[in-house]
Amino acid sequence: MKKTIFVIGAGKGLGNSVAKIFAQNDFRIVLISRNEKNLSNYSEEFKANGFEVYTKATDVSDFQNFKKTFEELIQQYSTPDVLFFNVGVTVADKDVKLSPELFSERYKTDVISAYNCIELVNTKEFQDKKGTILITGGGLAINPYYGYLPLSMNKAALRAMVKAYSPILKEKGVYIGTVQITGTIGADEKFAPDNIAKIYWKLYQQKSTEEIIY
């Protein structure tokens, strides 16, 4: 029976590249993002390559509706074997006025959404499957920069969340891991999305550490 990965934050770049490498290894993929039109295009691309793909448009930061959507996805496609969280507001803040409201909104999207996904997926069925949770981290968690202040803070919070959750989830048979991506995705060959996706696949296969700094 095929395994399933839920890709939360599907999109051109890392989200779809990680989906592709799992699909190439006989996973069926469920792509999740806010833009239904984009998801339709992604679906056609994956199907053209012979991959089993499904899509769902939803806003991960709308917690009440997302919970309902997540439960519906499990009913349709079963509890996933892997959940990949790839959501984050990655724009620079040089032309944005920082405010408490902006920090709060970004934290809700970047961090609390990840927490919510972890809690929703961590069911008895997921534990029985020895499920895997993969989180997109960033080098800003290690080397923060004021020009990306909210993102620096949020990536640091995600890193702390993974480290805090890891021993708790491990007791239940669940693995959680993150890749701290220390460069701009797509800027050069090293940080090409397909090459970063290979690191996620390595993390999934080996599960020997909760973090890879790449």
C-alpha positions in Angstrom: 0.0 0.0 0.0 1.3 3.4 -1.0 2.4 5.8 1.7 1.0 9.3 1.8 2.6 12.7 2.4 0.7 15.9 3.1 2.6 18.9 1.8 1.4 22.0 3.6 2.7 25.0 1.7 2.8 23.5 -1.8 4.3 25.8 -4.4 6.9 26.4 -7.1 10.2 25.8 -5.4 10.8 23.8 -2.3 7.3 22.6 -1.5 6.8 21.0 -4.9 10.4 19.7 -5.0 9.9 17.8 -1.8 6.6 16.5 -3.0 8.3 15.3 -6.2 11.1 13.4 -4.5 8.6 11.6 -2.3 6.4 10.9 -5.3 9.4 9.4 -7.1 9.7 7.1 -4.2 6.1 5.8 -4.6 4.3 8.1 -2.2 1.0 9.6 -3.1 1.0 13.3 -2.5 -1.6 15.7 -1.1 -0.7 19.3 -2.0 -2.2 21.9 0.3 -2.0 25.7 -0.1 -4.3 28.7 -0.3 -4.4 29.2 -4.1 -6.8 26.8 -5.8 -5.8 27.9 -9.3 -2.1 27.2 -8.6 -2.9 23.9 -7.1 -4.8 22.9 -10.2 -1.7 23.7 -12.3 0.6 21.8 -9.9 -1.7 18.8 -10.1 -1.5 18.7 -13.9 2.3 18.8 -13.8 2.5 16.0 -11.3 -0.1 13.9 -13.1 1.9 14.4 -16.4 4.8 12.7 -14.7 2.7 9.8 -13.6 2.4 10.7 -10.0 -0.7 10.2 -7.8 -1.6 13.6 -6.6 -4.5 15.3 -4.8 -5.0 18.9 -3.8 -6.8 21.0 -1.3 -7.1 24.8 -1.1 -7.2 26.1 2.5 -5.7 28.7 4.8 -3.5 27.0 7.4 -3.7 30.1 9.7 -7.5 29.9 9.9 -7.3 27.3 12.6 -10.9 26.4 13.0 -11.5 25.8 9.3 -8.1 24.2 8.9 -8.9 21.6 11.6 -12.1 20.7 9.7 -10.3 20.5 6.4 -7.5 18.4 7.9 -10.1 15.9 9.3 -11.8 15.7 5.9 -8.4 15.0 4.2 -7.8 12.1 6.6 -11.2 10.7 5.9 -10.5 10.9 2.2 -6.8 9.8 2.0 -6.2 8.3 5.5 -3.8 9.4 8.1 -0.6 10.5 6.3 2.8 8.8 6.9 4.6 12.1 6.5 3.5 15.7 7.1 5.7 18.4 5.6 5.2 21.9 6.9 6.6 24.5 4.5 4.7 27.7 5.4 6.3 31.0 6.0 6.3 34.7 5.1 9.7 35.1 3.6 9.6 38.7 2.3 12.1 41.3 3.4 10.9 44.0 5.7 12.8 47.0 4.4 9.7 48.5 2.9 7.3 47.3 5.7 6.6 49.2 8.9 7.1 46.8 11.7 4.4 46.8 14.3 3.1 44.5 17.0 0.2 43.6 14.7 2.6 42.5 12.0 4.7 40.5 14.3 1.5 38.8 15.7 0.2 38.0 12.3 3.5 36.6 11.0 3.9 34.5 14.2 0.4 33.1 13.8 1.2 32.0 10.2 4.8 30.9 10.6 4.8 29.3 14.0 1.4 28.7 15.6 0.2 27.1 12.3 3.1 24.6 12.6 2.1 23.8 16.2 -1.5 23.3 15.1 -0.5 20.9 12.3 1.7 18.9 14.7 -1.1 18.6 17.2 -3.7 17.6 14.5 -1.5 14.9 12.9 -0.2 13.4 16.1 -3.0 10.9 16.5 -2.9 7.2 17.6 -3.1 6.2 13.9 -0.1 8.5 13.1 1.9 7.0 16.0 1.0 3.5 14.9 2.4 4.3 11.5 5.6 5.6 13.0 4.8 8.9 11.3 7.3 11.6 10.3 6.9 15.4 10.6 9.3 17.6 8.5 9.6 21.3 9.1 11.2 23.9 6.9 13.7 25.9 8.9 16.0 28.6 8.0 19.5 29.9 8.6 18.0 33.0 10.2 17.2 30.8 13.2 21.0 30.6 13.7 22.1 34.0 12.3 19.3 36.5 12.6 19.2 39.6 10.5 17.2 42.8 11.2 16.1 43.1 7.6 14.1 39.9 8.1 13.4 40.4 11.8 9.9 38.7 12.1 11.2 35.7 10.0 14.4 35.5 12.0 12.4 35.3 15.2 9.9 32.9 13.8 12.5 30.5 12.4 14.2 30.5 15.8 10.8 29.7 17.4 10.3 26.8 14.9 13.7 25.5 15.7 13.0 25.5 19.4 9.6 23.9 18.8 11.2 21.0 16.9 13.9 20.5 19.6 11.3 20.6 22.4 8.9 18.3 20.7 11.4 15.7 19.5 11.9 13.7 22.7 8.1 13.8 23.5 7.1 12.6 20.0 10.0 10.0 19.9 8.4 8.3 23.0 5.3 7.8 20.8 7.2 6.5 17.8 6.9 9.7 15.9 9.9 11.5 14.3 10.2 15.3 13.8 13.0 16.9 12.0 13.9 20.2 10.4 16.4 21.5 7.7 17.9 24.8 8.5 18.4 26.3 5.0 21.3 28.7 5.3 21.0 30.3 1.8 18.4 31.7 -0.5 16.3 29.0 -2.2 17.1 29.0 -5.9 20.0 31.3 -5.6 22.6 28.8 -6.8 23.1 25.1 -7.5 23.5 24.2 -3.8 20.2 25.8 -2.9 18.3 24.6 -5.9 14.9 23.3 -4.6 15.6 19.8 -6.0 18.9 19.6 -4.2 17.4 20.8 -0.9 14.6 18.2 -1.4 17.3 15.5 -1.3 18.3 16.6 2.2 14.7 16.2 3.3 14.6 12.8 1.8 17.8 11.9 3.7 16.3 13.2 6.9 13.2 11.1 6.4 15.2 8.0 5.6 17.8 8.2 8.4 15.9 9.9 11.2 19.2 10.0 13.1 19.1 13.7 14.0 16.3 16.2 14.6 18.1 18.9 12.5 20.3 19.3 9.5 22.0 22.6 8.9 22.4 23.0 5.2 
